[in-house]
Amino acid sequence: MAERITDKLVRELALPAKGNAIIYDNKVAGFGIRVTAAGVKSFVLTYRNTEGRERRLTIGRYGEWTVELARKHAGDLKRKISLGDDPLADRIKIRTAPTVNDLTDRYIEDHLPRKRPSSQASDRGMIARIIRPRLGTRKVAAVSHADMDKLHRDMGVATPYQANRCLALLSKMFNLAIRWEWRVDNPCRGVERYQEEKRKRYLSTEEIARLTKALDDHPDQQPANVVRLCLLTGCRLGEALGAKWVDLDIGGGTWTKPGATTKQKTEHHVPLSAAAVMLLKSILAAAPKDADGAPESAFVFPGHMPAGHLLNIKRPWPAIREAAGIEGVRLHDLRHTYASILASAGASLPMIGALLGHTQPNTTARYVHLFDDPLRKMTDEVGHVVTGTKPAEVVPIRKDGAA
């Protein structure tokens, strides 16, 4: 039987022998106080949704909610229910909504396999070290722009470049969340990235000579050959490590990189220099052969596991750098060095881009400064013609100092 729920009534409620009992209010239909055999007293609202199903929503515990506040909230909920809302269903939906952990799980399963091995390793590392610990239990729909901005700023104090990489990863994940209808916007949009200065480290002729000697002296020639291939072709480290004999036409001097192994996801066909061909021939000659005389491994640089390739050269490379006196040089700087040699030889930006496998002209444009010296020589020639002057003639001097 319904009666007006008051503080006195709630305090004096008798405990049921087992289970629970509900006393309903006579002012707001469906509003009641539930008491359990353990003495827990909670305000509830019983209602029917638009489908006619009876639902019971727990408003909160007595003590945390006053009678009047709970009654008012019940009245507000009933008005929403009359308009077609189902507050219990909404609460269940929020409770079971996907978390950032769920988002990362699906990203790893559905999207990560499409990326290059090196990118997969980088993403997994950021997910494990940063994203799961900081955001994992948060609901995907509840993550805000302010959350992303704070995470980016916190990381940027010590590692601004890494902060940008992590923000880019999160932005991709939230774009996928929009596609999967887990939220309607991307909270990373509008977060200002840290300014990044592109590295412009190129090996000099002297440094290349020292590196060549260090490679010759290194006790393990497999990683040494990886470095040689990167320097001779301008390929990325991952492309070198994953190179297959089937993609190399040593006789014709070409390397066709499958789209699955390139950053641009497109097939890249490049000519090989005579030095690169000689290197590959020497590797092939030393490779273990099967009964038919073919290499046992499909990869130019086989790994320790059967049917796999060498995964990295993290340990040998620092020793090689130290021996060559080029500490701080990254393997990717060999790619820049390759581009600088091409520019010095008179190759145009489109030619350099084609050899490096760039699909966007602005990617190659970072090398435009390499043309300063060749262009200066050309402008000097124009100056000589216009002014009628000639370049200063160099007169050889004998060792005794006489001309």
C-alpha positions in Angstrom: 0.0 0.0 0.0 1.3 3.4 -0.9 2.0 6.1 1.8 3.9 9.3 1.9 7.6 8.5 2.3 9.2 10.6 5.0 12.5 10.6 6.9 10.8 9.1 10.0 9.2 6.4 7.9 12.6 5.5 6.3 14.4 5.4 9.7 11.8 3.2 11.3 11.4 0.7 8.4 11.4 -2.9 9.6 13.9 -5.2 8.0 12.4 -8.1 6.0 13.3 -11.6 7.0 15.0 -12.2 3.7 15.3 -10.6 0.3 14.0 -7.0 0.2 10.8 -5.0 0.6 9.6 -1.8 -1.2 7.3 0.9 0.2 5.9 3.2 -2.5 5.2 6.9 -2.2 1.6 8.1 -2.5 2.7 11.4 -4.1 4.9 10.4 -7.0 3.7 7.1 -8.5 6.4 4.5 -8.8 8.8 6.3 -6.4 9.7 4.1 -3.4 12.2 3.1 -0.7 13.6 -0.4 -0.8 15.1 -2.0 2.3 17.0 -5.3 2.3 17.4 -7.9 5.0 21.0 -6.6 5.5 19.6 -3.1 6.3 20.5 -1.3 3.1 17.9 1.4 2.2 17.8 2.8 -1.3 15.4 5.0 -3.3 13.9 3.4 -6.4 11.7 4.3 -9.3 9.5 1.7 -11.0 8.0 2.6 -14.4 7.1 1.1 -17.8 9.0 2.0 -20.9 7.5 2.7 -24.3 7.3 -1.0 -25.0 5.2 -1.6 -21.8 8.1 -3.4 -20.0 8.3 -2.8 -16.3 11.7 -1.3 -15.2 13.1 -0.5 -11.8 15.8 2.1 -11.5 17.9 2.6 -8.3 18.2 6.3 -7.6 20.6 6.0 -4.7 21.1 5.1 -1.1 19.3 6.8 1.8 21.8 9.0 3.5 23.5 9.9 0.3 20.1 11.1 -1.0 17.5 12.9 1.1 13.9 11.9 0.8 12.9 15.2 -0.9 15.8 15.3 -3.3 15.2 11.6 -4.3 11.4 12.4 -4.8 12.2 15.4 -6.9 14.7 13.4 -9.1 12.0 10.7 -9.5 9.6 13.3 -10.7 12.1 14.6 -13.2 12.7 11.1 -14.5 9.0 10.5 -14.9 8.6 13.6 -17.1 11.4 12.3 -19.4 9.9 8.8 -19.4 6.6 10.4 -20.6 8.5 11.7 -23.6 9.8 8.3 -24.5 13.1 8.1 -22.5 14.2 4.9 -20.8 16.6 6.0 -18.0 17.5 2.4 -16.9 18.3 1.5 -20.5 20.5 4.6 -20.8 22.3 3.7 -17.6 23.0 0.2 -18.8 24.2 1.5 -22.1 26.7 3.8 -20.4 27.8 1.1 -18.0 28.4 -1.3 -20.9 29.8 1.3 -23.3 33.2 0.5 -24.8 36.3 1.7 -23.0 39.6 2.9 -24.4 40.9 -0.6 -23.6 38.2 -2.0 -25.9 39.2 0.5 -28.5 42.8 -0.4 -28.4 42.0 -4.1 -28.5 39.9 -3.6 -31.7 42.6 -1.3 -33.2 45.2 -4.0 -32.6 43.0 -6.7 -34.1 41.5 -4.8 -37.1 43.9 -2.1 -38.1 47.4 -2.7 -36.8 48.1 -5.7 -39.1 47.8 -3.3 -42.1 50.8 -1.3 -40.9 54.5 -2.0 -41.4 56.3 -4.1 -38.8 58.2 -1.2 -37.4 55.1 0.9 -37.2 53.3 -2.0 -35.5 56.0 -2.2 -32.9 55.9 1.5 -32.2 52.1 1.6 -31.8 52.2 -1.4 -29.5 54.8 0.3 -27.3 52.8 3.5 -27.0 49.6 1.6 -26.3 51.2 -0.4 -23.5 53.3 2.4 -21.9 51.0 5.4 -22.3 47.5 4.9 -23.6 46.3 1.9 -21.5 47.8 3.2 -18.2 46.5 6.7 -18.7 43.1 6.2 -20.5 42.4 2.4 -20.6 39.4 2.4 -18.2 37.8 5.6 -19.5 34.7 5.3 -21.7 35.5 6.0 -25.3 32.5 8.4 -25.5 33.6 10.3 -22.4 37.2 11.2 -23.4 37.3 14.9 -24.0 39.4 17.4 -25.9 40.8 18.6 -22.6 41.9 15.0 -21.8 43.9 14.8 -25.0 45.4 18.2 -24.6 46.6 17.4 -21.1 48.1 14.1 -22.1 49.9 15.8 -25.0 51.2 18.6 -22.8 52.3 16.2 -20.0 54.3 14.1 -22.5 55.7 17.2 -24.3 57.6 18.4 -21.2 60.2 15.6 -21.8 59.4 14.1 -25.2 57.6 16.5 -27.5 58.2 14.4 -30.7 56.9 11.3 -28.9 53.9 13.4 -27.7 53.1 14.2 -31.3 53.4 10.5 -32.3 51.1 9.4 -29.5 48.5 12.1 -30.4 48.6 11.0 -34.0 48.0 7.4 -32.9 45.1 8.4 -30.6 43.6 10.5 -33.4 43.6 7.5 -35.7 42.0 5.3 -33.1 39.2 7.9 -32.4 38.6 8.3 -36.1 38.0 4.5 -36.2 35.8 4.9 -33.2 33.6 7.3 -35.2 33.5 4.8 -38.0 32.5 2.0 -35.6 29.8 4.4 -34.1 31.4 4.4 -30.6 31.4 8.2 -30.5 30.5 11.1 -32.9 33.7 13.3 -32.8 37.4 13.1 -32.5 38.7 14.7 -29.2 42.2 15.0 -30.7 41.1 17.5 -33.3 42.4 20.9 -32.5 45.2 19.9 -30.1 48.2 21.9 -31.2 51.2 19.7 -32.1 54.7 20.6 -31.0 57.0 22.2 -33.6 59.3 19.6 -35.0 62.6 20.3 -36.7 63.4 17.8 -39.4 66.8 16.4 -39.0 69.3 17.2 -41.7 72.2 15.0 -40.9 74.2 13.9 -43.9 77.5 12.0 -43.9 80.5 13.7 -45.4 82.8 11.9 -47.8 85.3 11.4 -45.0 82.6 10.0 -42.7 81.4 7.6 -45.4 85.0 6.3 -45.8 85.2 5.8 -42.0 81.9 4.0 -42.0 83.0 1.8 -44.9 86.1 0.7 -42.9 84.1 0.1 -39.8 81.7 -2.1 -41.7 84.6 -4.0 -43.2 86.1 -4.6 -39.7 82.8 -5.5 -38.0 82.9 -9.2 -36.9 79.3 -9.9 -38.0 78.9 -9.1 -41.7 75.1 -9.7 -41.8 74.2 -6.4 -40.0 77.1 -4.7 -41.9 75.6 -5.7 -45.2 72.2 -4.3 -44.0 73.9 -1.0 -43.5 75.7 -1.2 -46.8 72.4 -1.9 -48.6 70.7 1.1 -46.9 73.6 3.4 -47.9 73.8 2.1 -51.5 70.1 2.2 -52.2 68.6 4.8 -49.9 66.1 2.2 -48.7 64.5 2.3 -45.3 65.8 -0.1 -42.7 62.5 -2.1 -42.7 62.7 -2.5 -46.5 66.3 -3.8 -46.2 65.5 -6.2 -43.4 62.4 -7.6 -45.3 64.1 -7.8 -48.7 63.4 -11.1 -50.6 65.4 -12.7 -53.3 62.3 -13.0 -55.5 61.9 -9.2 -55.6 65.5 -8.7 -56.7 66.6 -9.0 -60.4 70.3 -9.0 -59.8 71.0 -9.7 -63.5 68.9 -6.8 -64.6 70.0 -4.6 -61.7 66.5 -3.8 -60.3 64.6 -4.1 -57.0 60.8 -4.3 -57.0 59.6 -3.6 -53.4 56.1 -4.9 -52.9 53.5 -2.4 -51.6 53.2 -4.4 -48.3 56.8 -3.5 -47.4 56.8 0.2 -48.4 55.7 3.2 -46.3 53.5 4.4 -49.1 51.8 1.0 -49.5 52.6 1.1 -53.2 54.9 -1.1 -55.3 58.3 0.7 -55.7 60.5 -0.3 -58.7 64.1 1.0 -58.4 67.3 0.5 -60.4 70.4 -0.8 -58.5 73.8 0.6 -58.9 76.7 -1.6 -59.9 78.0 -1.4 -56.3 74.6 -2.5 -54.9 74.5 -5.4 -57.4 78.0 -6.5 -56.4 76.9 -6.4 -52.7 73.9 -8.6 -53.4 75.9 -11.0 -55.5 78.4 -11.5 -52.6 75.5 -12.0 -50.1 73.9 -14.5 -52.5 77.1 -16.4 -53.0 77.6 -16.8 -49.3 74.0 -17.8 -48.5 73.3 -21.4 -47.6 71.7 -23.3 -50.5 69.2 -26.1 -50.9 69.5 -29.2 -53.0 68.6 -27.2 -56.2 71.2 -24.5 -55.5 68.6 -21.9 -54.5 69.0 -19.9 -51.2 67.5 -21.8 -48.3 65.9 -18.6 -47.0 63.5 -16.4 -49.1 65.0 -13.4 -47.3 68.3 -11.6 -48.2 68.9 -11.3 -44.4 67.5 -14.4 -42.7 66.6 -14.3 -39.1 67.2 -16.9 -36.3 63.7 -18.3 -36.6 62.8 -20.5 -39.6 61.2 -18.7 -42.5 61.7 -15.3 -40.9 64.1 -12.4 -41.5 66.4 -10.4 -39.3 64.3 -8.1 -37.2 66.7 -5.3 -36.3 70.3 -4.3 -35.9 69.9 -2.4 -32.6 73.0 -3.9 -31.0 75.5 -3.9 -33.9 74.7 -0.4 -35.1 76.0 1.6 -32.0 79.3 -0.4 -32.2 79.6 0.3 -35.9 78.9 4.0 -35.3 81.5 4.2 -32.6 84.1 2.5 -34.7 83.4 5.0 -37.5 83.4 8.0 -35.2 79.8 9.0 -36.2 78.0 8.7 -32.8 74.5 10.0 -32.9 73.9 9.2 -36.6 70.7 7.3 -37.1 70.3 4.6 -39.7 67.6 6.8 -41.4 70.4 9.4 -41.8 71.9 7.0 -44.4 68.8 7.6 -46.5 69.4 11.4 -46.2 73.0 10.8 -47.2 71.9 8.9 -50.3 69.7 11.8 -51.3 72.5 14.3 -50.7 74.8 12.3 -53.0 72.2 12.2 -55.7 71.7 16.0 -55.4 75.4 16.6 -55.6 75.5 14.5 -58.8 72.9 16.7 -60.4 69.7 14.6 -59.9 66.5 16.6 -59.8 64.0 16.6 -57.0 61.6 14.4 -59.0 64.4 11.9 -59.7 65.4 11.8 -56.0 61.7 11.3 -55.0 61.4 8.5 -57.5 64.5 6.7 -56.2 63.4 7.2 -52.6 59.8 6.0 -53.3 58.1 9.3 -52.3 54.6 9.7 -53.7 54.2 13.3 -52.5 56.5 16.1 -53.9 56.5 17.9 -50.6 58.1 14.9 -49.0 61.1 15.3 -51.3 61.1 19.1 -50.9 63.0 18.7 -47.6 66.1 18.1 -49.7 65.8 21.3 -51.8 68.6 23.0 -49.8 71.1 20.3 -51.1 71.0 22.0 -54.4 72.6 25.2 -53.1 76.1 24.3 -54.2 75.3 23.0 -57.7 73.1 26.0 -58.3 75.8 28.4 -57.1 78.2 26.9 -59.6 75.6 27.4 -62.4 75.0 31.0 -61.4 78.7 31.7 -61.3 78.9 30.4 -64.9 76.2 32.9 -65.9 78.1 35.6 -64.2 81.3 34.8 -66.1 79.4 34.9 -69.4 77.6 38.2 -68.7 80.7 40.0 -67.3 83.1 38.5 -69.8 85.3 37.2 -66.9 86.8 33.8 -66.4 87.1 31.7 -63.3 90.5 32.1 -61.6 92.9 29.6 -63.0 94.5 27.2 -60.6 98.2 27.0 -61.0 99.8 23.8 -59.6 102.6 24.3 -57.1 105.5 21.9 -56.9 106.6 20.4 -53.6 109.6 22.7 -53.6 107.3 25.7 -53.6 108.0 26.9 -57.2 105.2 27.5 -59.7 
